[in-house]
Amino acid sequence: MKIARDILDAKTGIVEGARLIFPLGHSLPEIESLPEFVVIKAILSETDHLPAGKESGMWNDAVLQAKKEELHEIENRYSEKVFPACTAIIKKCEEPI
C-alpha cells in the first residue's frame, strides 16, 4: 500500500495519509478489521477540522498558520502509533489471497 509506505517514508503527512487510507478500509475489510486501524480512525476524528495536503491552499493564511501548529502537535502525538499501524496495513496488503 503506497500511502502507508509514503507515511513511513515521510513523503506524506500523517493526517493527510490517514485521510487517504481510511476510505480504503470500506473496500478492504481485512484492513479495517486490523486492531491498528483504530489509530487511523482516531487521527481522522481528531483532525477533521484541520487542513491537510492540497486543501491547505484553500485556507486563509492567518488561520492556516494557527491550524498548522495544531496539526503539527497532533502529528507529533500520533507519530509513534501511526508507524506500527502503517506497517500492519502494508503487511496485510502483502499477504497472499
C-alpha positions as CSV (number, residue, x, y, z in Angstrom):
1,M,0.0,0.0,0.0
2,K,1.7,3.1,-1.3
3,I,0.0,5.6,1.0
4,A,1.2,3.7,4.2
5,R,4.7,3.5,2.8
6,D,4.7,7.2,2.0
7,I,3.7,8.0,5.6
8,L,6.6,5.7,6.8
9,D,9.0,7.5,4.4
10,A,7.7,10.9,5.5
11,K,6.6,11.6,1.9
12,T,3.0,12.1,3.1
13,G,1.9,13.7,6.3
14,I,0.3,11.6,9.0
15,V,-3.1,13.4,8.8
16,E,-3.2,13.6,5.0
17,G,-2.2,9.9,4.8
18,A,-4.8,8.8,7.3
19,R,-7.4,10.6,5.3
20,L,-6.3,8.7,2.2
21,I,-6.1,5.3,3.9
22,F,-9.4,5.5,5.8
23,P,-11.8,5.1,2.8
24,L,-9.8,2.0,1.7
25,G,-11.0,0.3,4.8
26,H,-14.5,0.2,3.4
27,S,-13.4,-1.6,0.3
28,L,-10.8,-3.7,2.1
29,P,-12.4,-5.1,5.2
30,E,-9.3,-7.0,6.1
31,I,-7.6,-3.7,6.7
32,E,-10.4,-2.1,8.6
33,S,-10.6,-5.1,10.9
34,L,-6.9,-4.7,11.9
35,P,-6.6,-3.6,15.6
36,E,-4.1,-0.9,14.4
37,F,-6.8,0.6,12.1
38,V,-8.2,2.3,15.2
39,V,-5.2,4.7,15.0
40,I,-6.3,5.8,11.5
41,K,-9.9,6.4,12.8
42,A,-8.6,8.3,15.8
43,I,-6.5,10.6,13.7
44,L,-9.5,11.4,11.4
45,S,-11.7,12.0,14.4
46,E,-9.3,14.4,16.0
47,T,-8.3,16.3,12.9
48,D,-11.5,16.7,10.8
49,H,-11.4,20.4,11.4
50,L,-7.8,20.9,10.2
51,P,-6.4,21.5,6.7
52,A,-4.1,18.9,5.3
53,G,-2.5,18.3,2.0
54,K,-3.9,20.1,-1.0
55,E,-6.8,21.6,0.9
56,S,-4.4,23.8,2.9
57,G,-4.1,26.0,-0.2
58,M,-7.8,27.0,0.2
59,W,-7.5,28.4,3.7
60,N,-6.8,32.0,4.8
61,D,-3.1,32.4,5.6
62,A,-3.6,33.7,9.1
63,V,-6.0,30.9,10.1
64,L,-3.8,28.4,8.3
65,Q,-0.8,29.2,10.3
66,A,-2.6,28.6,13.6
67,K,-4.1,25.4,12.3
68,K,-0.7,24.2,11.1
69,E,0.7,24.5,14.6
70,E,-2.2,22.4,15.9
71,L,-1.7,19.9,13.1
72,H,2.0,19.6,13.9
73,E,1.2,18.9,17.5
74,I,-1.3,16.1,16.6
75,E,1.1,14.6,14.1
76,N,3.8,14.5,16.8
77,R,1.5,12.9,19.2
78,Y,0.4,10.2,16.8
79,S,3.8,9.5,15.1
80,E,4.7,6.6,17.4
81,K,1.3,5.0,16.9
82,V,0.8,5.5,13.2
83,F,4.0,3.8,12.2
84,P,3.1,0.4,13.6
85,A,-0.4,0.9,12.1
86,C,1.0,1.6,8.6
87,T,3.4,-1.4,9.0
88,A,0.4,-3.7,9.8
89,I,-1.6,-2.3,6.9
90,I,1.3,-2.9,4.5
91,K,1.9,-6.4,5.8
92,K,-1.8,-7.3,5.5
93,C,-1.9,-6.0,1.9
94,E,1.1,-8.1,1.0
95,E,-0.4,-11.3,2.3
96,P,-1.4,-13.8,-0.5
97,I,-5.0,-14.0,-1.2
